[in-house]
Amino acid sequence: MLHTERFNINRVPKRAHYDQETIYKILDSGQICHIAFVHNGRPVVIPTIYGRKDNYVYIHGATVSRMLVELSKGVDMAMSVVHVDGLVLARSAFHHSMNYRSVVVFGKATLVDDSNKMEALKIISDHLLPGRWEEVRGPNSKESKATSVLQIAIEEASAKVRTGDPVDDEEDYELEIWAGVMPYTQKTLTPIPDKRLKDGIGLPESVKNYFEKIQNTSVFKP
């Protein structure tokens, strides 16, 4: 993974992380990324799901997708993922902030060929819900032809993380104003069965395993 001057974090550099472990961990705990590129001379940002394996991120969509068609040409692009972990409430309006984890990846995307397309789609599926791919009908030839998958090498990337209490001006610590952190978390609720689900079909193993995993997940510590 490259760390170049172009990708230095200049604003509050002590929050910067360039190591592979931190970058992978933030990517792996996300579900939505935002892809930025220029299309017909104008900037575009599009949210999409993704998956990661090794040093590559995979995204997919319709073969006619504006984003995938443009990115497959090898144009410069950027991808970001962010998690908000809490509101940081200071004693002054100026020093309010957020606790967060974010990653920005810069590079170019390449089209995944047909021989590797199913594996790439499984990577995306496993990223969102491991084990689900084996429980469902796989894509047929028509669906496969209508779908494109791109891979993005994680070669130039940076992470930025903020944790902890608010940081006030020293004189403001004497003010009679509450300060602290209001934590945020993403909560998974009880699954809702399809109205047309056949009787007698229980929760699949992928869903059961997911609930067990999130119950045992520890708080992120970079």
N, C-alpha and C positions, 0 to 999 in steps of 0.2 A: 504494500500500500504506500503510495507516494505522499510525501508532505512537502509541498512547494510553497514559495512565497505567495503565489496567487490565492492560496487557500488558508493563509494565516487568519486566525481570529484576532482582530485588533481591539475590539471593544470588550473589556474585562477579560483579558487573555488568561487569567488564572482559572477561568471556567472551561478553557479549551482542552479537548482530548483528541489525540491523533492516533491512539493505539487501536489495533485491530479488535481487541477484546471488548472495549467500550463501544465501539462503532457497531460491531456485530450484535451486542446485547440489546442496544437500543432498537436496531432494525428488527431483531427477532421478536421483540415484545410489542411491535406495532402491527396494524392491520391495513391502514390506509397511508399511501404516500401521495405527494403532489409532484407532478412532472411539469417542468417549465422548459419551453423551447420557443423559437421564433417561427411563425407560420405566415407566409406571404408578407413578410416585413413587419409583423406585429407580434408582440409577446403574448404567449398563451400559457395558462396554468391549468392542469387537469388532474383531479384526484382519481386514484385507481387503487385496486388491491394489488398485492405483490407477494413474492416469496423469495427467500434467499437460500442458496446452497453454496458452500465454500465462499469464494470471493466474487460471486455473481448475484445480482438481483434480477428476477424475472417478472415481466408484466405481460398481460395478454389482452386481446380484444378482437373485435371484428376485423376481417382483412381490409375492409373499406374504412376503418377508423382513421380520422384525420391525424390523430396523434401517432398511431403506429405506422401509417404510410410515411409521414414526415420523418419520424425518428429512424426508420429503416434506411433512409438515405444517408445516414451517418452524420447528421447535423449535431452541433453542440447542444447539450441538454444538461439540466440539473434536476436532482431529485431530493426532496426533503421529507423527513419523518419527525414528528414532534409529539411528546407526551406532556401534558400539564399535570403536575403532581400536587399543586396547591397554590392558593393565593397567599402572598406574603404581605401582611398588613403592618405597615410601619406607623410611627407616630406622626410623620409628616407625609403630605401627599406626594412629595417628590420621590421619596424612598420606597414607595409601594412597588412590589415586584411579583414575580411568580417563581415557584420552584418548577423546574422543567428539565427534560432531556431531549435533545434534538440532534439530528444528523443531517448533513448536506453532502450529497455525492455529485461529483461533476464528471462528465465524460461523454461518450457516444454509445448508442445502442446498436446491436447487431441482430439480424433476423435469425431465429432458431430454425434450422432446416427440419424437414418433415420427419427424418429419422430420429430426431431428438425431441420432437414437439410433445409427445405424450409424457415423456419424463419431465419436461419443463412444466407442463400443466399440473402434473402430480406434485411437483415442488410447491407450486402456488397453493394447491388444495391442502397439502400437509401443513403449510405455514398457518393457514386459517384454522383448520381442524384436522389434526393428525389422525389417520386411519379412515377418514371418510371416503377417500378415493376407492378403497377396496370394498366398500359397502354398497356402492351405487353402480348403475350402468355407465360404462365408459363412453366417451365420444364416438359416434359412428363416423363413417367416411365423409358424409355430408357436413356434419358439425365440425369435423377437423379441417376441412377445406375452407370453411367460413371463418376460421379462427387463426390469428397470427400470434406468435409469441416472440418477444424480444428479450435479449439478455444485456445487462449493463454491468460491466466490470467495475468493481469497487476499487479503483486505482487511486483516485484523488478524492479524499473525503475528510471531513472534520466533524467532531462532535462538540456540543456545548452543553454543560450541565450546571444547574444551580440547585443547591440544597441549603437547608438551614434557616435560621432566624432572619428577621429584617435587620438591616444595618442602618441605624439612624445617626444623625449628627450627635456628637457627645452631649451637647447641652440639652438635646431633646429627650434624653433618657429620664430627665427629671419631670417631664410633663405628665399630667394626670390623664393619659390617653392609653387605652388598651392597644397592645401590639402583639403580634404572633403570626401563626400560620394556620390557614384553614385548608386542611388536606383535601385533595380530590382523589377519587379512585374510579376505575371503570368496573361496573358490576354486571355480572352475568345472571340473568333471571331464569326462572323455571321455564324449560322449553314448552312451546305451545304446539300441539299436534295439528297437522293439516286437517281441515274439516272433512276431506275425502280419504283420510287414512283408514285402511281396512282394520276391522276389529282384530284384537289379539297381537298387534305389532307393538312391541315395547321399545324403549329407548335403545338406540344402537350403542355399541361399545365406544365408538368415537366420542359420543356426547358424554357418556358416563366417565370416560377417562379424562375428558377435558375438565369436568367439574372437580374431579379428584386433584388434578394438577393445579387449578387456580386456588384451591383451598390450601395447598401446601406451598404456594409461591411466596418467597420472602420479598421484602421491600428492596428495591434496587439500591445498591450501594456501589458507586463507581470506584 
